[in-house]
Amino acid sequence: MRRRAPREAAAIGLMLLRSGPDGTAFAVNAESENLARVLHTLATRPFVGRSIVVVTARTYADAILRTDEERILAQACDGLAQSRPELSARGGLAGWQRTALLLVPLALAAGLIVSPIATASISLGLAALFFSSLVLFRLTAGLSTFGREAPALPDAALPIYTVLVPLYREARVVERLIVALSRLDYPRAKLDIKILVERDDAETRAEIGRQALPDHFEIVVVPPAEPRTKPKALNFGLTLRRGSLVCIFDAEDAPDPGQLRLAAATFAAHPEITCLQARLTMFNWRDNWLSRQFALEYAVLFELILPYLDRLALPLPLGGTSNHFQAEILERLGGWDAYNVTEDADLGIRLARGGHRCATIASTTWEEAPVTLEQWIPQRTRWLKGWMQTYVVHMRHPVRLLRELGLKRFLAFQLVIAGPGLSAVVHPASLAVVLLYTLRGDLLLGGEDWADVAFRWIAGGNLFAAYIASFILAAIALRRRPMGEMTLEIVTMPFYWLLVSAAALRALVQFFRAPFRWEKTEHGRDRSDGRLALPAEAPAVGGLGHEHGGTGQFAPPQPVEGEVRLG
């Protein structure tokens, strides 16, 4: 009998330990869905000197790792890069992209010398078309509503659910995390929580060792290897999954206790859906101006933009946590790209290219907003760099991308993936132009050169439209995700956008100099000091969509006095 590949052994629940003249030995996972079938097969097949060891899921996973750790690690690091190199960020820019990066600026400069009016007209026209489309797209999202229903499943019908939780230098929040995950309302026998921790992260491993973990928690130690990224750890853990459904939570997360039930019910009611994205919001939004800006940004994205993309069946750039997947399809796509530092957004596009549907789910995960620039800048740099990687990867073969997505979704990809980075780079330049002409007193009037007049009107018009649209979107998002009085925060959003622009320039430099560097976000800096009022009971399963106050939601965990200290 052959030795099975690690993923196959984990899925079947049967592993060959030894085969030779002295006999054959098998390990059987006592918690596998296939236990009865595996034991029947072994009982009816003749093996000389056969011995069968029935072990717990934790022991079984340890046996797989001891036997095949190197193979699992190699697949986690380079599985996608080797099987579908054109879809991995490891290869960087394609040849034609490098050439275009050199020739386009040269052609633009030459055009301005030879035919400045025509060149300026074409350039301004294209810029105006793109940014006005982006503004209109975002504004339309604020006027949209959407929802779908998913009847609850009885416990007997619920599938095994694997929860992957990657940790790196997260000792501060381990205890709080364990409490939050322990409150997930799902049958323990069907819950497979895997804490993924790096082997050389001694502090986090020690803190985990001090916790009294329930039986459905499992610690998976990931060997150190390049690239040192979250998606590499996720791929490593995915190989060991027991569940047919898989979800991701981050170290600082406090998910709605009913989230897994709602996701399982939605997958069952809507089999055309491959992936679900829960809503993310900040439990510490009150901390300071930066945390409130971050929370506003998330409210617009998760209450308006992503549900709108879902409604139109457009590609969904996933958030980095609270993603839920049909595991077999995720594996068929190659898992996560270990070389993309926003593996979530990239995976959302790969799902769309493969003809799979992503949707949003009316369940909330509470996260920690950065409260210092020391936290925020590396995080935002990584996000923007990863979106650059994602755009470059999927535009290596633009005709193929157009064919796979179709025209509508191809154009949406341009707006959704390229839009944030381009806007961040262009915003300070547009603001400087508008301020300069305003100080001169001729922003709207004056000037004999029509190209100069058009430039001023386009720059000023786009900037004004973007500001007004963003203010409106923020106000609408706050109606759906109430966070108190935030008028000051809304009108000061442009100052936050200047910080985003600084991070975008930093990301651009890193894209060329350190594309795979994962700048870790430090957690546990919020003012709650580890005291969170988590919900006492899980809500019932209900609808999927934008409405709040219904099922699948719970009141935000806020810092309060008198609560048990969790971290």
C-alpha positions in Angstrom: 0.0 0.0 0.0 1.4 3.4 -1.0 2.1 6.3 1.4 -0.5 9.0 0.7 0.3 12.6 0.1 -0.2 14.8 3.3 -3.4 16.4 2.1 -4.9 13.1 1.1 -4.0 11.5 4.4 -5.5 14.4 6.3 -8.7 14.2 4.2 -9.2 10.5 4.4 -8.2 10.0 8.0 -6.0 7.0 7.2 -2.2 7.1 7.2 0.4 4.4 6.5 3.0 4.3 9.3 5.0 1.3 8.4 5.1 -1.3 5.7 7.6 -4.2 5.4 8.5 -7.7 6.2 7.6 -7.1 9.9 4.1 -6.1 9.0 1.9 -3.1 8.2 0.9 -0.3 10.6 -1.8 2.3 10.1 -2.9 5.4 12.1 -6.6 6.2 11.9 -8.0 9.6 12.9 -10.8 8.9 15.4 -12.4 12.3 14.7 -12.5 11.9 10.9 -15.9 11.9 9.1 -14.6 8.8 7.3 -13.9 6.8 10.4 -16.5 4.1 9.9 -15.6 3.6 6.2 -11.9 3.5 6.9 -12.3 0.9 9.6 -14.5 -1.2 7.4 -12.0 -1.0 4.5 -9.1 -2.1 6.8 -11.2 -5.0 8.2 -12.0 -6.4 4.8 -8.5 -6.1 3.2 -5.8 -8.6 4.1 -2.5 -7.2 5.4 0.2 -9.4 6.9 1.0 -8.5 10.5 -1.4 -5.6 10.4 -1.7 -3.2 13.3 -4.1 -0.3 13.6 -3.8 2.6 15.9 -6.8 4.9 16.4 -5.7 8.3 17.6 -7.1 11.8 18.3 -7.1 14.4 15.6 -4.3 16.2 17.3 -2.1 13.2 17.4 -2.9 12.3 13.8 -1.9 15.7 12.6 1.3 15.5 14.6 2.0 12.2 12.8 1.5 13.7 9.4 3.8 16.6 10.3 6.6 14.3 11.6 6.4 12.2 8.4 6.0 14.9 5.8 6.8 18.3 7.2 9.3 19.2 4.5 6.9 18.3 1.7 4.1 20.3 3.4 6.3 23.3 3.9 7.6 23.3 0.2 4.0 23.2 -1.0 3.0 26.0 1.4 5.8 28.2 0.1 5.8 27.5 -3.6 2.8 25.4 -4.5 1.0 28.1 -6.5 4.3 29.6 -7.8 5.2 26.2 -9.3 1.8 25.0 -10.5 0.6 28.3 -11.9 3.6 30.7 -12.0 1.6 33.2 -14.1 -0.7 33.7 -11.1 1.9 34.1 -8.4 3.6 37.4 -7.4 6.9 35.6 -7.1 7.7 36.3 -10.8 7.3 40.1 -10.4 6.7 42.2 -13.5 6.2 40.4 -16.9 8.6 41.3 -19.7 6.1 43.5 -21.5 5.2 45.3 -18.2 8.8 46.2 -17.6 9.1 47.5 -21.1 5.9 49.5 -20.7 7.2 50.9 -17.4 10.1 52.4 -19.3 8.4 53.4 -22.6 5.2 55.0 -21.4 6.9 57.8 -19.4 9.3 58.4 -22.4 6.4 58.4 -24.8 4.5 60.9 -22.6 7.5 63.2 -22.4 8.1 63.0 -26.1 4.5 63.7 -26.8 4.5 66.8 -24.6 7.5 68.1 -26.6 6.2 67.3 -30.1 2.5 67.9 -29.7 1.8 69.2 -26.2 -1.9 70.1 -26.8 -2.9 66.7 -28.2 -0.9 64.8 -25.6 -2.3 66.9 -22.7 -5.8 66.4 -24.1 -5.6 62.7 -24.3 -3.9 62.3 -20.9 -6.4 64.6 -19.2 -9.3 62.9 -20.9 -8.2 59.4 -19.8 -7.5 60.6 -16.2 -10.9 62.3 -16.0 -12.7 59.2 -17.4 -11.0 56.9 -14.9 -11.4 59.0 -11.8 -14.9 60.2 -12.5 -15.9 56.5 -13.1 -14.3 55.6 -9.8 -16.2 58.4 -8.0 -19.5 57.4 -9.7 -18.9 53.7 -8.9 -18.3 54.4 -5.2 -21.2 56.8 -4.9 -23.6 54.3 -6.5 -22.5 51.8 -3.9 -23.8 54.0 -1.2 -27.3 54.0 -2.7 -27.5 50.2 -3.0 -29.2 47.8 -0.7 -28.9 44.0 -0.9 -29.7 40.9 1.1 -30.4 37.1 0.7 -31.8 34.6 3.1 -30.2 31.4 4.6 -32.4 29.2 6.8 -30.6 27.7 9.9 -29.1 24.2 9.8 -29.7 21.7 12.6 -26.5 20.6 14.4 -26.7 17.2 12.7 -26.5 18.8 9.2 -23.6 21.1 10.0 -20.3 20.2 8.3 -16.9 20.0 10.0 -15.5 23.6 10.1 -11.7 24.3 10.1 -10.7 27.6 11.5 -7.1 28.8 10.7 -5.6 31.4 13.0 -2.1 32.5 12.0 -0.1 34.2 14.8 3.3 35.8 14.7 4.6 37.9 17.6 1.1 38.1 19.1 1.8 37.1 22.8 -0.1 40.3 24.0 -3.4 39.2 22.5 -3.3 35.4 22.8 -5.5 35.1 25.9 -8.1 37.5 24.5 -8.1 35.6 21.2 -8.7 32.2 22.9 -11.6 33.6 24.8 -13.2 35.0 21.7 -12.7 31.8 19.7 -14.1 29.7 22.6 -17.3 31.6 22.2 -18.0 30.4 18.7 -21.4 28.8 18.7 -20.7 25.5 16.8 -20.7 21.9 17.8 -17.4 21.1 19.4 -17.0 17.8 17.7 -17.3 19.5 14.3 -15.0 22.4 15.1 -11.4 22.2 14.1 -9.5 25.3 15.3 -5.8 25.4 14.3 -3.6 28.0 15.8 -0.7 28.5 13.4 2.5 29.7 15.1 6.0 30.1 13.8 8.6 27.7 15.3 11.0 30.6 16.1 8.3 32.7 17.8 9.2 31.7 21.3 7.2 34.4 23.1 3.9 33.6 21.4 4.4 29.9 21.8 5.1 30.3 25.5 2.0 32.4 26.0 -0.1 29.8 24.1 1.4 27.1 26.4 0.1 29.0 29.4 -3.5 28.8 28.2 -5.9 26.0 29.0 -7.0 25.2 25.4 -10.2 23.3 24.8 -9.9 19.9 23.0 -11.0 21.3 19.6 -8.0 23.7 19.6 -4.8 22.5 17.9 -1.4 24.1 17.8 0.3 23.8 14.5 4.0 24.9 14.5 5.1 26.3 11.2 8.8 25.8 10.4 10.7 29.0 9.5 11.1 29.5 5.7 11.0 32.2 3.1 8.8 34.0 2.4 7.9 34.9 6.0 4.3 35.7 5.2 0.8 35.0 6.5 -0.3 33.1 3.4 2.5 30.7 3.7 1.3 29.8 7.2 -2.3 29.5 6.0 -1.2 27.1 3.2 0.7 25.0 5.8 -2.4 24.8 8.0 -4.8 24.1 5.1 -3.0 20.9 4.4 -4.0 19.6 7.8 -7.7 20.6 7.7 -10.5 18.3 8.7 -13.3 20.5 7.6 -15.1 20.8 4.3 -15.4 24.5 5.1 -12.5 26.7 6.1 -12.3 30.2 7.6 -9.6 32.6 8.6 -9.4 34.7 11.8 -6.6 37.1 12.8 -4.9 37.4 16.2 -6.9 40.4 17.4 -10.3 39.2 16.1 -13.5 38.9 18.1 -16.0 37.2 15.7 -19.7 37.1 16.1 -20.3 33.8 17.9 -22.9 32.8 15.3 -20.7 33.5 12.3 -19.8 29.9 11.4 -23.4 28.7 11.6 -24.5 31.6 9.4 -21.8 30.8 6.9 -22.5 27.1 6.8 -26.2 27.8 6.3 -25.5 30.2 3.5 -23.2 27.7 1.7 -26.0 25.1 2.0 -28.7 27.4 0.8 -26.6 29.0 -2.0 -24.3 26.3 -3.4 -23.2 28.6 -6.2 -21.3 30.6 -3.6 -17.7 29.5 -3.0 -16.5 32.2 -0.6 -18.1 34.4 2.0 -16.7 37.6 3.5 -18.0 38.7 6.9 -18.0 42.4 7.9 -15.1 43.9 9.8 -15.3 46.8 12.2 -13.2 48.2 15.0 -13.9 47.6 18.7 -11.5 50.5 19.7 -12.8 53.1 17.3 -13.1 55.6 20.1 -9.4 55.6 21.0 -8.3 58.6 18.9 -8.6 60.4 15.6 -6.5 57.7 13.7 -8.6 54.8 15.0 -11.8 56.7 14.1 -10.6 57.3 10.5 -9.7 53.7 10.2 -13.1 52.6 11.4 -14.8 55.1 9.0 -12.8 53.6 6.1 -13.8 50.1 7.1 -17.4 51.1 7.4 -17.5 52.4 3.9 -15.7 49.3 2.5 -17.6 46.6 4.4 -21.0 48.2 4.7 -21.2 49.7 1.2 -18.6 48.8 -1.3 -18.3 45.0 -0.8 -22.0 44.4 -0.6 -22.4 46.4 -3.8 -19.8 44.3 -5.6 -21.7 41.2 -4.3 -25.0 42.5 -5.6 -23.6 42.9 -9.1 -21.6 39.6 -9.0 -18.4 41.5 -9.5 -14.9 40.3 -8.3 -14.7 40.8 -4.5 -11.3 41.8 -3.1 -11.4 39.9 0.2 -10.5 41.3 3.6 -7.6 39.6 5.4 -9.8 37.9 7.9 -13.3 36.3 8.4 -13.2 34.8 4.9 -15.1 31.5 4.6 -14.4 29.0 1.9 -15.5 25.7 0.4 -12.2 24.0 1.1 -11.9 21.7 -1.9 -12.3 24.6 -4.3 -9.8 26.7 -2.4 -7.3 23.8 -2.7 -8.1 23.4 -6.4 -7.2 27.0 -6.9 -3.8 26.5 -5.2 -4.6 28.0 -1.9 -3.0 31.4 -1.1 -0.1 33.0 -2.9 2.7 32.9 -0.4 4.5 35.8 -2.2 1.5 38.2 -2.3 1.4 40.4 0.8 -2.4 41.0 0.3 -3.1 37.4 -0.4 -6.8 38.1 0.4 -7.5 40.5 -2.5 -5.5 38.3 -4.9 -7.5 35.2 -3.9 -10.8 37.1 -4.5 -9.7 37.9 -8.1 -8.5 34.3 -8.7 -11.8 33.0 -7.5 -13.6 35.3 -10.0 -11.3 34.2 -12.8 -12.1 30.6 -12.0 -15.8 31.3 -12.4 -16.5 31.2 -8.6 -18.9 33.5 -6.7 -17.9 35.4 -3.6 -20.5 37.0 -1.4 -20.8 39.1 1.8 -22.4 37.9 4.9 -24.3 39.9 7.6 -22.1 38.9 10.5 -19.4 41.0 12.2 -15.9 40.4 13.3 -14.5 43.1 15.6 -10.9 44.0 15.1 -8.3 46.4 16.6 -7.7 49.6 14.8 -4.2 51.1 14.7 -3.8 53.9 17.2 -0.3 55.1 16.3 1.4 55.9 13.0 4.0 53.4 14.0 1.3 50.7 13.7 -0.6 52.2 10.8 2.1 53.1 8.2 3.6 49.6 7.9 0.2 48.0 7.7 -1.0 50.4 5.0 2.2 50.1 3.1 1.8 46.4 3.0 -1.8 46.6 1.8 -1.0 49.0 -1.0 2.0 47.1 -2.1 0.0 43.9 -2.1 -2.7 45.6 -4.3 0.0 46.6 -6.7 1.2 43.0 -6.8 -2.3 41.8 -7.4 -2.8 44.2 -10.2 0.5 43.4 -11.9 -0.1 39.6 -11.5 -3.5 39.6 -13.1 -2.6 42.1 -15.8 0.3 40.0 -17.1 -2.1 38.6 -19.7 -4.8 41.3 -20.0 -6.6 39.6 -23.0 -6.8 36.4 -21.0 -8.1 38.3 -18.0 -10.8 40.0 -20.1 -11.8 36.6 -21.6 -12.1 35.0 -18.1 -13.9 37.9 -16.4 -15.9 39.4 -19.2 -16.0 43.1 -20.0 -18.1 44.3 -17.0 -16.0 42.5 -14.4 -12.7 43.4 -16.2 -13.6 47.1 -15.9 -14.6 46.6 -12.3 -11.2 45.0 -11.7 -9.5 48.1 -13.0 -11.5 50.4 -10.7 -11.5 48.3 -7.6 -7.8 47.1 -7.7 -6.0 49.9 -9.5 -8.3 52.7 -8.2 -7.1 53.0 -4.5 -3.4 53.0 -5.4 -3.7 55.5 -8.2 -6.0 57.7 -6.2 -3.5 57.7 -3.3 -0.7 58.7 -5.6 -2.6 61.4 -7.6 -4.4 63.0 -4.6 -1.6 65.1 -3.2 -0.7 66.3 -6.7 -4.3 67.3 -7.5 -4.6 69.0 -4.1 -1.4 71.0 -4.7 -2.6 72.1 -8.1 -6.0 73.2 -6.7 -4.4 75.1 -3.8 -1.9 76.8 -6.1 -4.5 78.1 -8.5 -6.8 79.0 -5.6 -4.1 81.1 -4.0 -3.5 82.8 -7.3 -7.2 83.5 -7.5 -7.8 81.9 -10.9 -8.8 78.3 -10.2 -12.0 78.6 -12.3 -11.5 81.8 -14.3 -8.7 83.3 -16.3 -6.0 81.8 -18.5 -5.8 81.9 -22.3 -4.4 78.4 -22.9 -7.4 76.1 -23.1 -5.3 73.1 -22.0 -4.4 75.0 -18.9 -8.0 75.8 -18.2 -9.1 72.2 -18.9 -6.4 71.0 -16.5 -7.6 73.2 -13.7 -11.2 72.3 -14.2 -10.5 68.6 -14.4 -8.2 68.6 -11.4 -10.5 70.7 -9.3 -13.7 69.0 -10.5 -12.4 65.5 -9.8 -11.0 66.5 -6.4 -14.3 68.2 -5.4 -16.4 65.3 -6.7 -14.2 62.8 -4.8 -14.4 64.7 -1.6 -18.2 65.2 -1.7 -18.8 61.6 -2.7 -16.5 60.3 0.1 -18.3 62.5 2.7 -21.7 61.2 1.5 -20.5 57.6 1.6 -19.1 58.0 5.1 -22.4 59.5 6.3 -24.4 56.6 4.8 -22.0 54.0 6.2 -22.4 55.5 9.7 -26.2 55.1 9.4 -25.6 51.4 8.8 -22.8 51.0 11.3 -23.5 53.6 14.0 -20.4 54.9 15.8 -21.7 58.1 17.4 -21.0 61.6 16.3 -18.3 61.8 13.6 -18.9 65.0 11.8 -15.4 66.2 12.6 -13.9 62.9 11.4 -15.8 63.1 8.1 -14.6 66.6 7.2 -11.0 65.8 8.2 -10.8 62.7 6.0 -8.7 64.5 3.4 -5.9 64.7 6.0 -6.1 61.0 6.5 -5.9 60.5 2.7 -2.6 62.4 2.7 -1.3 59.8 5.1 -2.5 57.1 2.7 -0.6 58.9 -0.1 2.6 58.8 2.0 2.1 55.0 2.5 1.4 54.6 -1.2 4.8 56.1 -2.1 6.5 53.9 0.5 4.7 50.9 -1.0 5.8 51.8 -4.5 9.4 51.8 -3.4 9.0 48.5 -1.6 7.3 47.0 -4.6 10.6 47.2 -6.4 13.1 46.9 -3.6 11.4 44.5 -1.1 8.3 43.0 -2.8 7.9 40.1 -0.3 8.6 41.9 2.9 5.8 41.4 5.4 5.6 44.3 7.7 4.0 43.0 10.8 1.1 45.0 12.5 1.6 45.1 16.2 -1.6 44.4 18.1 -2.6 44.8 21.7 -2.0 48.6 21.7 -5.6 49.6 22.0 -6.9 51.5 25.1 -9.2 48.7 26.2 -6.2 47.2 28.0 -7.5 43.7 27.1 -11.0 44.2 28.7 -13.7 43.5 26.2 -17.4 43.0 26.8 -18.0 40.0 24.5 -21.6 39.0 23.8 -23.1 36.6 26.3 -25.1 34.5 23.8 -24.7 33.7 20.1 -27.5 35.1 17.9 -29.7 33.0 15.7 -28.9 32.4 12.1 -30.6 34.7 9.6 -30.1 36.8 6.5 -27.2 37.6 4.4 -26.8 41.2 3.3 -26.6 44.8 4.5 -29.4 45.1 7.0 -28.3 45.6 10.6 -30.2 44.9 13.8 -31.2 41.5 12.4 -29.9 38.0 13.0 -26.2 37.3 12.6 -25.2 40.5 14.5 -24.2 41.3 18.1 -23.5 44.5 20.0 -19.9 45.7 19.6 -17.5 44.7 22.3 -16.5 47.9 23.9 -13.9 48.7 26.6 -15.7 48.7 29.9 -14.8 48.8 33.5 -15.4 45.8 35.7 -14.9 43.2 33.0 -12.6 40.2 33.3 -9.1 41.2 32.1 -8.3 39.1 29.0 -4.9 40.2 28.0 
